[in-house]
Amino acid sequence: MQLQAPAVEGASGRAGRRRRVAGTLNEINVVPLVDVMLVLLVIFMITAPMMQRGIDVNLPVARRAQPITGERVEVTVPVTYRQDHRVYLGAEQIPAGVLQERVRQKMETASKKEVYLRGDRAVNLGELAEVTDMLKAAGVENVGLVTKAPGER
Protein backbone atom coordinates (compact mmCIF):
# COMPACT_ATOMS: atom_id res chain seq x y z
CA MET A 1 0.00 0.00 0.00
CA GLN A 2 1.48 3.22 -1.13
CA LEU A 3 0.40 6.70 0.18
CA GLN A 4 0.15 9.68 -2.16
CA ALA A 5 1.15 13.16 -1.16
CA PRO A 6 -1.72 15.69 -1.05
CA ALA A 7 -2.17 17.75 -4.18
CA VAL A 8 -0.64 21.18 -4.07
CA GLU A 9 -2.65 24.05 -5.57
CA GLY A 10 0.06 24.94 -8.03
CA ALA A 11 0.47 21.34 -9.16
CA SER A 12 -1.12 20.18 -12.34
CA GLY A 13 -3.87 17.65 -12.04
CA ARG A 14 -7.56 17.38 -11.37
CA ALA A 15 -7.51 17.99 -7.62
CA GLY A 16 -5.69 21.30 -7.99
CA ARG A 17 -8.08 22.63 -10.60
CA ARG A 18 -11.15 21.73 -8.57
CA ARG A 19 -9.96 23.73 -5.62
CA ARG A 20 -9.29 26.83 -7.69
CA VAL A 21 -12.67 26.68 -9.47
CA ALA A 22 -14.55 26.03 -6.24
CA GLY A 23 -12.74 28.93 -4.55
CA THR A 24 -13.64 31.44 -7.26
CA LEU A 25 -17.31 30.45 -7.40
CA ASN A 26 -17.76 31.07 -3.68
CA GLU A 27 -16.80 34.73 -4.01
CA ILE A 28 -19.18 37.28 -5.52
CA ASN A 29 -17.81 40.59 -6.67
CA VAL A 30 -20.22 43.20 -5.27
CA VAL A 31 -18.60 46.31 -6.73
CA PRO A 32 -20.15 45.98 -10.25
CA LEU A 33 -23.54 45.26 -8.67
CA VAL A 34 -23.34 48.43 -6.58
CA ASP A 35 -22.24 50.43 -9.63
CA VAL A 36 -25.21 49.26 -11.67
CA MET A 37 -27.63 49.94 -8.79
CA LEU A 38 -26.30 53.48 -8.36
CA VAL A 39 -26.68 54.18 -12.08
CA LEU A 40 -30.27 52.91 -11.98
CA LEU A 41 -30.98 55.03 -8.90
CA VAL A 42 -29.72 58.16 -10.66
CA ILE A 43 -31.78 57.37 -13.76
CA PHE A 44 -34.97 56.95 -11.71
CA MET A 45 -34.27 60.08 -9.69
CA ILE A 46 -33.98 62.10 -12.89
CA THR A 47 -36.98 60.62 -14.71
CA ALA A 48 -39.48 60.39 -11.82
CA PRO A 49 -40.25 64.13 -11.64
CA MET A 50 -40.73 64.20 -15.41
CA MET A 51 -43.42 61.53 -15.20
CA GLN A 52 -45.57 63.49 -12.75
CA ARG A 53 -47.46 65.79 -15.02
CA GLY A 54 -50.42 67.90 -14.05
CA ILE A 55 -53.08 69.74 -16.00
CA ASP A 56 -51.80 72.67 -18.04
CA VAL A 57 -53.76 75.74 -17.00
CA ASN A 58 -52.69 79.29 -17.74
CA LEU A 59 -53.78 80.99 -14.48
CA PRO A 60 -54.48 84.72 -14.27
CA VAL A 61 -52.05 86.89 -12.27
CA ALA A 62 -52.98 88.59 -8.95
CA ARG A 63 -50.62 90.76 -6.89
CA ARG A 64 -52.30 90.44 -3.47
CA ALA A 65 -53.23 86.76 -3.50
CA GLN A 66 -52.80 84.82 -0.25
CA PRO A 67 -51.28 81.33 -0.22
CA ILE A 68 -53.66 78.43 0.41
CA THR A 69 -52.90 76.19 3.38
CA GLY A 70 -54.38 72.88 4.45
CA GLU A 71 -56.36 70.29 2.53
CA ARG A 72 -58.42 71.63 -0.31
CA VAL A 73 -60.87 70.58 -2.98
CA GLU A 74 -59.90 71.95 -6.39
CA VAL A 75 -61.99 72.20 -9.52
CA THR A 76 -60.12 73.09 -12.72
CA VAL A 77 -61.86 74.50 -15.77
CA PRO A 78 -59.59 73.94 -18.82
CA VAL A 79 -59.71 75.78 -22.14
CA THR A 80 -61.51 72.81 -23.69
CA TYR A 81 -64.53 73.32 -21.39
CA ARG A 82 -66.31 75.22 -24.16
CA GLN A 83 -66.23 72.18 -26.49
CA ASP A 84 -66.64 69.15 -24.22
CA HIS A 85 -68.05 70.52 -20.90
CA ARG A 86 -65.54 68.49 -18.87
CA VAL A 87 -63.83 69.76 -15.71
CA TYR A 88 -61.21 68.32 -13.37
CA LEU A 89 -62.08 67.51 -9.78
CA GLY A 90 -58.59 67.23 -8.33
CA ALA A 91 -56.75 65.23 -11.01
CA GLU A 92 -59.83 63.35 -12.27
CA GLN A 93 -61.56 64.53 -15.43
CA ILE A 94 -65.35 64.39 -15.13
CA PRO A 95 -68.34 65.70 -17.12
CA ALA A 96 -69.79 68.97 -15.83
CA GLY A 97 -73.15 67.28 -15.27
CA VAL A 98 -71.62 64.95 -12.66
CA LEU A 99 -69.68 67.73 -10.90
CA GLN A 100 -72.50 68.80 -8.60
CA GLU A 101 -73.09 65.30 -7.17
CA ARG A 102 -69.37 64.53 -6.77
CA VAL A 103 -68.70 67.82 -4.95
CA ARG A 104 -71.77 67.28 -2.73
CA GLN A 105 -70.34 63.90 -1.68
CA LYS A 106 -66.99 65.50 -0.84
CA MET A 107 -68.66 68.31 1.14
CA GLU A 108 -70.50 65.83 3.40
CA THR A 109 -67.23 64.85 5.08
CA ALA A 110 -65.34 68.14 4.75
CA SER A 111 -64.98 70.41 7.78
CA LYS A 112 -64.72 73.54 5.61
CA LYS A 113 -67.22 73.71 2.80
CA GLU A 114 -64.97 75.56 0.38
CA VAL A 115 -63.74 74.77 -3.11
CA TYR A 116 -60.90 76.40 -5.02
CA LEU A 117 -61.70 77.08 -8.66
CA ARG A 118 -58.83 77.13 -11.15
CA GLY A 119 -59.81 78.52 -14.52
CA ASP A 120 -57.62 79.00 -17.54
CA ARG A 121 -57.09 82.60 -18.54
CA ALA A 122 -58.85 81.91 -21.87
CA VAL A 123 -62.05 80.62 -20.20
CA ASN A 124 -64.95 83.10 -20.29
CA LEU A 125 -66.34 84.57 -17.11
CA GLY A 126 -69.74 83.11 -18.02
CA GLU A 127 -68.29 79.60 -18.08
CA LEU A 128 -66.68 80.13 -14.68
CA ALA A 129 -69.99 81.46 -13.35
CA GLU A 130 -71.74 78.34 -14.68
CA VAL A 131 -69.31 76.10 -12.79
CA THR A 132 -69.61 78.30 -9.68
CA ASP A 133 -73.40 77.89 -9.77
CA MET A 134 -72.96 74.09 -9.89
CA LEU A 135 -70.63 74.26 -6.88
CA LYS A 136 -73.05 76.44 -4.88
CA ALA A 137 -75.90 74.05 -5.68
CA ALA A 138 -73.73 71.21 -4.33
CA GLY A 139 -73.54 72.86 -0.89
CA VAL A 140 -70.26 74.76 -1.19
CA GLU A 141 -70.25 77.83 1.03
CA ASN A 142 -67.09 79.52 -0.29
CA VAL A 143 -65.63 79.39 -3.79
CA GLY A 144 -62.11 80.74 -4.09
CA LEU A 145 -60.44 81.65 -7.37
CA VAL A 146 -56.87 80.40 -7.72
CA THR A 147 -54.44 82.80 -9.35
CA LYS A 148 -50.68 83.02 -9.61
CA ALA A 149 -48.32 85.68 -8.38
CA PRO A 150 -46.49 87.90 -10.88
CA GLY A 151 -43.37 86.17 -12.15
CA GLU A 152 -44.58 82.72 -11.03
CA ARG A 153 -44.57 80.04 -13.70
Summary of the structure (lengths in Angstrom):
residues: 153
radius of gyration: 32.7
end to end distance: 92.6
largest distance: 110.0
contacts: 333
relative contact order: 0.14
helix: 42%
strand: 16%
